[in-house]
Amino acid sequence: MRERGTRYSRSADGRIKTHRVRTGRARHLLSGFLECEGCGAAFHALNSVVTYGCGWHQKRGPIMCWVSLRVPRLALEARLLDAVRECVLDPDRMLFVIERALEHTAEIDV
C-alpha cells in the first residue's frame, strides 16, 4: 500500500492530484476545465455524455470522493456560452480590447 501510495502526488491538504495529462483533442466543451471540489480530480462527461461529474467518484466510489454531483452537460455549456456572450463579447469591451491591442502593437513596432 505504501508503494502504491507514492505513485500519486498529493497537494498540501492531502488530496491526490491528478497525474495523467491528456494530449489528444477534447471531445466536449468543458473537458479539462472543471475540477471536483471534493478530491480535485477532473469533472468530465459521464453517462454517455449526458452529464458532467467527478470521474473518481464514478469509477472509485464515495470512499475516494464524496461528491456525487451530476450537472446536465448541455445546460452547463449553454449557461457558460451565454455568460461569455454577455460579459466577454460585449461590443464596448471588445472595442476596448482591440484599442489596447493596437496601442500595444504600435509601441512594439517603434
ChimeraX attribute file (.defattr): number of C-alpha atoms within 10 A of each C-alpha:
attribute: neighborCount
match mode: 1-to-1
recipient: residues
	/A:1	5
	/A:2	6
	/A:3	7
	/A:4	7
	/A:5	10
	/A:6	9
	/A:7	10
	/A:8	13
	/A:9	13
	/A:10	14
	/A:11	11
	/A:12	7
	/A:13	6
	/A:14	9
	/A:15	16
	/A:16	17
	/A:17	14
	/A:18	16
	/A:19	11
	/A:20	6
	/A:21	7
	/A:22	8
	/A:23	6
	/A:24	6
	/A:25	7
	/A:26	10
	/A:27	9
	/A:28	13
	/A:29	15
	/A:30	16
	/A:31	15
	/A:32	14
	/A:33	9
	/A:34	15
	/A:35	17
	/A:36	20
	/A:37	13
	/A:38	14
	/A:39	19
	/A:40	17
	/A:41	22
	/A:42	20
	/A:43	24
	/A:44	22
	/A:45	22
	/A:46	17
	/A:47	10
	/A:48	6
	/A:49	13
	/A:50	14
	/A:51	18
	/A:52	23
	/A:53	25
	/A:54	27
	/A:55	19
	/A:56	22
	/A:57	21
	/A:58	15
	/A:59	10
	/A:60	10
	/A:61	14
	/A:62	12
	/A:63	8
	/A:64	15
	/A:65	21
	/A:66	15
	/A:67	17
	/A:68	16
	/A:69	12
	/A:70	16
	/A:71	15
	/A:72	14
	/A:73	19
	/A:74	14
	/A:75	12
	/A:76	15
	/A:77	14
	/A:78	11
	/A:79	11
	/A:80	14
	/A:81	14
	/A:82	13
	/A:83	12
	/A:84	12
	/A:85	12
	/A:86	11
	/A:87	12
	/A:88	13
	/A:89	13
	/A:90	12
	/A:91	12
	/A:92	10
	/A:93	12
	/A:94	13
	/A:95	12
	/A:96	12
	/A:97	12
	/A:98	12
	/A:99	12
	/A:100	12
	/A:101	12
	/A:102	12
	/A:103	11
	/A:104	11
	/A:105	11
	/A:106	10
	/A:107	9
	/A:108	8
	/A:109	6
	/A:110	5
